[in-house]
Amino acid sequence: MMISTYFRRCIFSVCFLTVWLFPFWSAAENAKKPLSLEEAIQLAIRANLAMKQSREEVSAAQANKNISRSNFLPTLSARYSYTHRDKEQTQELTGTPFDVVVRPQDEYAFVTSFKQPIFSGFALINQYRIASLGLDAAEIRAKLTRHDVILDAKNAYYTVLKAQKLLEVANQTVDQITARKEVSENFYQVGMSPLNDLLQAQVELANAKQGLIVAQNNLEIAKAQLNLVLRRPVNQTVDVEDLVDYTPFEHDIDYCLSQANQNRLEIYVANLEVEIAGKEVDLAQKDYYPSIDLTGTITQLGDDWEVHGGEGISDSYSWNVQATATWDFWEWGRTTYGIKEKLSRLSQSKYRRSQVLDNINLEVKEAYLRTKESEKNITTIEKAIEQAKENYRITDERYKEQVATSTDLLTAQVLLTQTMTNYFTALYDFKIAKATLFRAMGQEVME
């Protein structure tokens, strides 16, 4: 019975510890999990300052639109005043010996009024349309910023991977040359090879170690750049998923250009800017028309602060409604010159739109050629990798048997290192070029 109770207590303790420690185990497991490309992109989007600025710009544009909409509504105002005179003004009442107060010494006034615009030369409607178009442009620019952040995250991520692979190549080169130096030392000690073979191996090892240091620094710089994109401390540990596979890009240049003309948000922004400039021209024409306003006033007067009338106040409460038309019909050409300025701004915006289209086509063309160039390099170098490895292996065996010279082995080593370097450079340059091409086509692709 005692054993059974003890056994149950042990089981309970194990279960309790498992439940209590599970969050820590999960956190430790997540901490060790490499950062995926999609996770890096999402982190960059959430942390990027330009994204936050664009969201604030959208909020500001929305507020400006609300301001323009409020201009259609009446304006209400109130005014409270106090007037103290040197003396009260009196007037003799005809036919009597008495004087009556016509203006008190202390006078209080409370005035409330409203103003409703009726017609403003189409100014209010044009201001509202400009503000609405400005909001649309701000929202599209926020999406453009998102696309740029995604591309920056991809570039930084792939640069880290490329630097890691080049560091692996540098490490392998140091290991291979170190092994060859040891063989050269053994051959030299037994008199099977001259001293210059050993000296050559030592020099090659020193150069390889120098290249290793450069590769290590390049990797640290790439990690710091990725941390900067993710807005993390530059020295924070970076562990990313290894992506060595690739998917060929199968579309032609005509498809890429058509996609860019359909999807690039810069084109939408340029069109909005042209439309805004057109509305600015319409707004500048407002002074060709009169403006009509409806106003109303309620006035309360009194000789005390409660403005309830009093002696000398003949009319303590009054109101009026008034319609007013105003037209500045001569301003020495000010309106005409203003319209000419806005027409020039409109022409500029149209030229900028054409320039945007030209730049987009050039970006697509360049990104497409870079992508195809790197893709062809990958295909070509893939076939040469195994050949370079086999060539180095055979030459190394021949050198150990003193059939090949140290120069032959050096040539094979340089060939293998250069082939591996070219392969990984082409692989990740292809990924970066492909990401740039997707951005040039206006497509948001998480790869």
ZIVENUR-V364578 format. One record per pair of residues at least 12 apart in sequence whose ideal C-beta (glycine too) atoms are under 10 Angstrom apart, sorted by the first residue. I is the first residue (numbers start at 1). J is the second residue. Records with the same first field share a line. If there is no record, write none. Layout:
BEGIN
I: J ; J
END
This chain:
BEGIN
31: 237 ; 239
32: 239
33: 239 ; 241
34: 238 ; 239 ; 240 ; 241 ; 242
35: 157 ; 160 ; 226 ; 230 ; 238 ; 239 ; 240 ; 241
36: 157 ; 240 ; 241 ; 243 ; 446
37: 153 ; 154 ; 157 ; 158 ; 161 ; 240 ; 241 ; 243 ; 431 ; 435 ; 446 ; 447
38: 153 ; 157 ; 241 ; 446 ; 447
39: 153 ; 157 ; 230 ; 240 ; 241
40: 150 ; 153 ; 154 ; 156 ; 157 ; 160 ; 226 ; 229 ; 230 ; 238 ; 240 ; 241
41: 146 ; 149 ; 150 ; 151 ; 152 ; 153 ; 154 ; 157 ; 229 ; 230 ; 444 ; 446 ; 447
42: 150 ; 153 ; 230 ; 446
43: 153 ; 226 ; 229 ; 230 ; 231 ; 232
44: 146 ; 149 ; 150 ; 151 ; 152 ; 153 ; 154 ; 156 ; 157 ; 226 ; 228 ; 229 ; 230 ; 231
45: 145 ; 146 ; 149 ; 150 ; 153 ; 230
46: 149 ; 230 ; 231
47: 149 ; 229 ; 230 ; 231 ; 232
48: 145 ; 146 ; 148 ; 149 ; 150 ; 152 ; 153 ; 229 ; 230 ; 231
49: 149 ; 231
50: 142 ; 144 ; 145 ; 146 ; 148 ; 149 ; 152
51: 142 ; 145 ; 146 ; 148 ; 149
52: 145
53: 141 ; 142 ; 145
54: 138 ; 139 ; 140 ; 141 ; 142 ; 143 ; 144 ; 145 ; 146 ; 149
55: 138 ; 139 ; 142 ; 145
56: 138 ; 142
57: 134 ; 135 ; 137 ; 138 ; 139 ; 141 ; 142 ; 145
58: 135 ; 137 ; 138 ; 139 ; 140 ; 141 ; 142
59: 135 ; 138
60: 134 ; 135 ; 138
61: 131 ; 132 ; 133 ; 134 ; 135 ; 136 ; 137 ; 138 ; 139 ; 141 ; 142
62: 131 ; 132 ; 134 ; 135 ; 138 ; 139
63: 131 ; 135
64: 127 ; 130 ; 131 ; 132 ; 134 ; 135 ; 138
65: 127 ; 128 ; 129 ; 130 ; 131 ; 132 ; 133 ; 134 ; 135 ; 136 ; 138
66: 131 ; 135
67: 127 ; 128 ; 131
68: 124 ; 125 ; 126 ; 127 ; 128 ; 129 ; 130 ; 131 ; 132 ; 134
69: 124 ; 127 ; 128 ; 131 ; 132
70: 128
71: 117 ; 120 ; 123 ; 124 ; 125 ; 127 ; 128 ; 131
72: 116 ; 117 ; 120 ; 124 ; 125 ; 127 ; 128
73: 116 ; 117
74: 113 ; 114 ; 115 ; 116 ; 117 ; 293 ; 294 ; 295 ; 296
75: 113 ; 114 ; 115 ; 116 ; 117 ; 293 ; 295
76: 112 ; 113 ; 114 ; 115 ; 116 ; 296
77: 111 ; 112 ; 113 ; 114 ; 115 ; 297
78: 110 ; 111 ; 112 ; 113 ; 298
79: 109 ; 110 ; 111 ; 112 ; 113 ; 297 ; 299
80: 108 ; 109 ; 110 ; 111 ; 112 ; 300 ; 305 ; 307
81: 107 ; 108 ; 109 ; 110 ; 111 ; 307
82: 106 ; 107 ; 108 ; 109 ; 305
83: 103 ; 104 ; 105 ; 106 ; 107 ; 108 ; 109
84: 104 ; 105 ; 106 ; 107
85: 103 ; 104 ; 105 ; 106 ; 107
86: 105
87: 103 ; 105
88: 101 ; 102 ; 103 ; 104 ; 105 ; 106 ; 107 ; 303 ; 311 ; 312
89: 101 ; 102 ; 103 ; 104 ; 105 ; 312
90: 102 ; 103 ; 311 ; 312
91: 103 ; 312
100: 311 ; 312
101: 303 ; 310 ; 311 ; 312 ; 313
102: 311 ; 312 ; 313 ; 314
103: 303 ; 312 ; 313 ; 314
104: 301 ; 302 ; 303 ; 304 ; 310 ; 311 ; 312 ; 313
105: 303 ; 312
106: 302 ; 303 ; 304 ; 305 ; 310 ; 312
107: 301 ; 302 ; 303 ; 304 ; 307 ; 310 ; 312 ; 313
108: 300 ; 301 ; 302 ; 303 ; 304 ; 305 ; 306 ; 307 ; 308 ; 310 ; 313
109: 299 ; 300 ; 301 ; 302 ; 307
110: 298 ; 299 ; 300 ; 301 ; 302 ; 305 ; 306 ; 307
111: 297 ; 298 ; 299 ; 300 ; 301 ; 307 ; 318
112: 296 ; 297 ; 298 ; 299 ; 300 ; 319
113: 295 ; 296 ; 297 ; 298 ; 299 ; 319 ; 320
114: 294 ; 295 ; 296 ; 297 ; 298 ; 321
115: 293 ; 294 ; 295 ; 296 ; 297 ; 322 ; 324
116: 292 ; 293 ; 294 ; 295 ; 296 ; 323
117: 291 ; 292 ; 293 ; 294
118: 291 ; 292 ; 293 ; 294 ; 323 ; 324 ; 325
119: 289 ; 290 ; 291 ; 292 ; 293 ; 325
120: 286 ; 289 ; 290 ; 291 ; 292 ; 293 ; 326
121: 282 ; 283 ; 285 ; 286 ; 287 ; 288 ; 289 ; 290 ; 291 ; 292 ; 327
122: 282 ; 283 ; 285 ; 286 ; 288 ; 289
123: 282 ; 283 ; 284 ; 285 ; 286 ; 287 ; 289 ; 291
124: 283 ; 286 ; 291
125: 279 ; 282 ; 283
126: 278 ; 279 ; 280 ; 281 ; 282 ; 283 ; 284 ; 285 ; 286
127: 279 ; 280 ; 283 ; 286
128: 279
129: 275 ; 276 ; 278 ; 279 ; 282 ; 283
130: 275 ; 276 ; 277 ; 278 ; 279 ; 280 ; 282 ; 283
131: 276 ; 279
132: 276 ; 279
133: 271 ; 272 ; 273 ; 275 ; 276 ; 277 ; 278 ; 279
134: 272 ; 273 ; 276
135: 272
136: 268 ; 269 ; 271 ; 272 ; 275 ; 276
137: 268 ; 269 ; 270 ; 271 ; 272 ; 273 ; 275 ; 276
138: 269 ; 272
139: 265 ; 268
140: 265 ; 266 ; 267 ; 268 ; 269 ; 271 ; 272
141: 265 ; 266 ; 268 ; 269 ; 272
142: 265
143: 265 ; 268 ; 269 ; 442 ; 444
144: 264 ; 265 ; 266 ; 268 ; 269 ; 442
146: 265 ; 444
147: 263 ; 264 ; 265 ; 266 ; 438 ; 439 ; 442 ; 443 ; 444
148: 439
149: 229
150: 435 ; 438 ; 439 ; 444 ; 445 ; 446
151: 432 ; 435 ; 436 ; 438 ; 439 ; 440 ; 444
152: 225 ; 226 ; 228 ; 229 ; 435 ; 439
153: 226 ; 229 ; 230 ; 435 ; 446
154: 229 ; 431 ; 432 ; 434 ; 435 ; 436 ; 438 ; 439 ; 445 ; 446 ; 447
155: 225 ; 226 ; 229 ; 428 ; 431 ; 432 ; 435 ; 436 ; 439
156: 222 ; 223 ; 224 ; 225 ; 226 ; 227 ; 228 ; 229 ; 230 ; 238 ; 240 ; 432
157: 222 ; 225 ; 226 ; 229 ; 230 ; 238 ; 240 ; 241 ; 243 ; 428 ; 431 ; 432 ; 435
158: 222 ; 226 ; 240 ; 243 ; 427 ; 428 ; 429 ; 430 ; 431 ; 432 ; 433 ; 434 ; 435
159: 218 ; 219 ; 221 ; 222 ; 223 ; 225 ; 226 ; 428 ; 429 ; 431 ; 432
160: 218 ; 219 ; 221 ; 222 ; 223 ; 224 ; 225 ; 226 ; 227 ; 238 ; 239 ; 240 ; 428
161: 219 ; 222 ; 240 ; 241 ; 242 ; 243 ; 244 ; 424 ; 427 ; 428 ; 431
162: 218 ; 219 ; 222 ; 424 ; 425 ; 426 ; 427 ; 428 ; 429 ; 431 ; 432
163: 215 ; 216 ; 217 ; 218 ; 219 ; 220 ; 221 ; 222 ; 223 ; 225 ; 424 ; 428
164: 215 ; 218 ; 219 ; 222 ; 223 ; 238 ; 240 ; 242 ; 424 ; 428
165: 215 ; 219 ; 242 ; 244 ; 420 ; 421 ; 423 ; 424 ; 425 ; 427 ; 428
166: 211 ; 214 ; 215 ; 218 ; 219 ; 222 ; 420 ; 421 ; 424 ; 425 ; 428
167: 211 ; 212 ; 214 ; 215 ; 216 ; 217 ; 218 ; 219 ; 220 ; 222
168: 215 ; 420 ; 424
169: 211 ; 212 ; 215 ; 416 ; 417 ; 418 ; 419 ; 420 ; 421 ; 423 ; 424
170: 208 ; 209 ; 210 ; 211 ; 212 ; 213 ; 214 ; 215 ; 216 ; 218 ; 219 ; 417 ; 420 ; 421
171: 208 ; 212 ; 215 ; 216
172: 208 ; 416 ; 417 ; 420
173: 204 ; 205 ; 207 ; 208 ; 209 ; 211 ; 212 ; 215 ; 413 ; 414 ; 416 ; 417 ; 420 ; 421
174: 204 ; 205 ; 207 ; 208 ; 209 ; 210 ; 211 ; 212 ; 215
175: 208
176: 204 ; 205 ; 208 ; 392 ; 396 ; 409 ; 412 ; 413 ; 416 ; 417
177: 201 ; 202 ; 203 ; 204 ; 205 ; 206 ; 207 ; 208 ; 209 ; 409 ; 410 ; 413 ; 417
178: 201 ; 204 ; 205 ; 208 ; 209
179: 201 ; 396
180: 197 ; 200 ; 201 ; 204 ; 205 ; 396 ; 399 ; 400 ; 406 ; 409 ; 410 ; 413
181: 197 ; 198 ; 200 ; 201 ; 202 ; 203 ; 204 ; 205 ; 208
182: 201
183: 197 ; 198 ; 201 ; 396 ; 399 ; 400 ; 406 ; 409
184: 196 ; 197 ; 198 ; 199 ; 200 ; 201 ; 202 ; 204 ; 399 ; 406 ; 409
185: 197 ; 198 ; 201 ; 202
186: 198 ; 400
187: 399 ; 400 ; 402 ; 406
188: 201
192: 402
193: 399 ; 402 ; 405 ; 406
194: 406
196: 406
197: 399 ; 405 ; 406 ; 407 ; 409 ; 410
198: 406
199: 406
200: 405 ; 406 ; 407 ; 409 ; 410
201: 406 ; 409 ; 410
204: 406 ; 409 ; 410 ; 413 ; 414
208: 413 ; 417
211: 417 ; 421
215: 421
219: 238
220: 234 ; 235 ; 238
221: 234
222: 238 ; 240
223: 235 ; 236 ; 237 ; 238 ; 239 ; 240
224: 236 ; 238
225: 238
226: 238 ; 240
243: 427 ; 428 ; 431 ; 447
244: 423 ; 424 ; 427 ; 428
245: 427
246: 374 ; 375 ; 378 ; 426 ; 427 ; 428 ; 430 ; 431 ; 434 ; 447
247: 375 ; 430 ; 431 ; 434 ; 447
248: 371 ; 372 ; 375 ; 378 ; 379 ; 430 ; 434
249: 368 ; 371 ; 372 ; 374 ; 375 ; 430 ; 433 ; 434 ; 437 ; 438
251: 368 ; 371 ; 437 ; 441
252: 368 ; 372
253: 361 ; 364 ; 365 ; 368 ; 369 ; 372
255: 368 ; 441
256: 361 ; 364 ; 365 ; 367 ; 368 ; 371 ; 437 ; 438 ; 440 ; 441 ; 443
257: 360 ; 361 ; 364 ; 365 ; 368 ; 440 ; 441
258: 364 ; 441
259: 364 ; 437 ; 438 ; 440 ; 441 ; 442 ; 443
260: 357 ; 360 ; 361 ; 363 ; 364 ; 365 ; 367 ; 437 ; 439 ; 440 ; 441 ; 442 ; 443
261: 357 ; 360 ; 361 ; 364 ; 441 ; 442
262: 441 ; 442 ; 443
263: 438 ; 440 ; 441 ; 442 ; 443 ; 444
264: 356 ; 357 ; 359 ; 360 ; 361 ; 363 ; 364 ; 439 ; 440 ; 441 ; 442 ; 443
265: 442
266: 353 ; 356 ; 357 ; 359 ; 360 ; 363 ; 442
267: 353 ; 356 ; 357 ; 360 ; 442
268: 442
269: 352 ; 353 ; 356
270: 349 ; 350 ; 352 ; 353 ; 354 ; 355 ; 356 ; 357 ; 360
271: 349 ; 353 ; 356
272: 349 ; 353
273: 345 ; 346 ; 348 ; 349 ; 350 ; 352 ; 353 ; 356
274: 346 ; 347 ; 348 ; 349 ; 350 ; 351 ; 352 ; 353
275: 346 ; 349
276: 345 ; 346 ; 349
277: 342 ; 343 ; 344 ; 345 ; 346 ; 347 ; 348 ; 349 ; 350 ; 352
278: 342 ; 343 ; 345 ; 346 ; 349 ; 350
279: 342 ; 346
280: 338 ; 339 ; 341 ; 342 ; 343 ; 345 ; 346 ; 349
281: 338 ; 339 ; 340 ; 341 ; 342 ; 343 ; 344 ; 345 ; 346
282: 339 ; 342
283: 338 ; 339 ; 342
284: 335 ; 336 ; 337 ; 338 ; 339 ; 340 ; 341 ; 342 ; 343 ; 345
285: 335 ; 336 ; 338 ; 339 ; 342
286: 335 ; 338
287: 327 ; 328 ; 329 ; 331 ; 334 ; 335 ; 336 ; 338 ; 339
288: 327 ; 329 ; 335 ; 336 ; 339
289: 327
290: 324 ; 325 ; 326 ; 327 ; 328 ; 329
291: 324 ; 325 ; 326 ; 327 ; 328
292: 323 ; 324 ; 325 ; 326 ; 327
293: 322 ; 323 ; 324 ; 325 ; 326
294: 321 ; 322 ; 323 ; 324
295: 320 ; 321 ; 322 ; 323 ; 324
296: 319 ; 320 ; 321 ; 322
297: 318 ; 319 ; 320 ; 321 ; 322
298: 317 ; 318 ; 319 ; 320
299: 315 ; 316 ; 317 ; 318 ; 319 ; 320
300: 313 ; 315 ; 316 ; 317 ; 318 ; 319
301: 313 ; 314 ; 315 ; 316 ; 317 ; 318
302: 316 ; 317
303: 316
360: 440 ; 441 ; 442
361: 440
362: 440
363: 436 ; 437 ; 439 ; 440 ; 441
364: 436 ; 437 ; 439 ; 440 ; 441 ; 442
365: 440
366: 433 ; 436 ; 437 ; 440
367: 432 ; 433 ; 434 ; 435 ; 436 ; 437 ; 438 ; 439 ; 440 ; 441
368: 433 ; 434 ; 436 ; 437 ; 440 ; 441
369: 433 ; 437
370: 429 ; 430 ; 432 ; 433 ; 434 ; 436 ; 437
371: 429 ; 430 ; 431 ; 432 ; 433 ; 434 ; 435 ; 436 ; 437 ; 438 ; 440
372: 430 ; 433 ; 437
373: 426 ; 429 ; 430 ; 433
374: 425 ; 426 ; 427 ; 428 ; 429 ; 430 ; 431 ; 432 ; 433 ; 434
375: 426 ; 427 ; 429 ; 430 ; 433 ; 434
376: 426 ; 430
377: 422 ; 423 ; 425 ; 426 ; 427 ; 429 ; 430
378: 422 ; 423 ; 424 ; 425 ; 426 ; 427 ; 429 ; 430
379: 426
380: 422 ; 423 ; 426
381: 418 ; 419 ; 420 ; 421 ; 422 ; 423 ; 424 ; 425 ; 426 ; 427
382: 423 ; 426 ; 427
384: 415 ; 416 ; 418 ; 419 ; 420 ; 422 ; 423
385: 416 ; 419 ; 420 ; 422 ; 423
386: 419
387: 415 ; 416 ; 419
388: 412 ; 413 ; 414 ; 415 ; 416 ; 417 ; 418 ; 419 ; 420 ; 422 ; 423
389: 412 ; 415 ; 416 ; 419 ; 420
390: 412 ; 416
391: 408 ; 411 ; 412 ; 413 ; 415 ; 416 ; 419
392: 409 ; 411 ; 412 ; 413 ; 414 ; 415 ; 416 ; 417 ; 419
393: 412 ; 416
394: 408 ; 412
395: 408 ; 409 ; 410 ; 411 ; 412 ; 413 ; 415 ; 416
396: 408 ; 409 ; 412 ; 413
398: 412
399: 412
431: 447
434: 447
435: 447
END
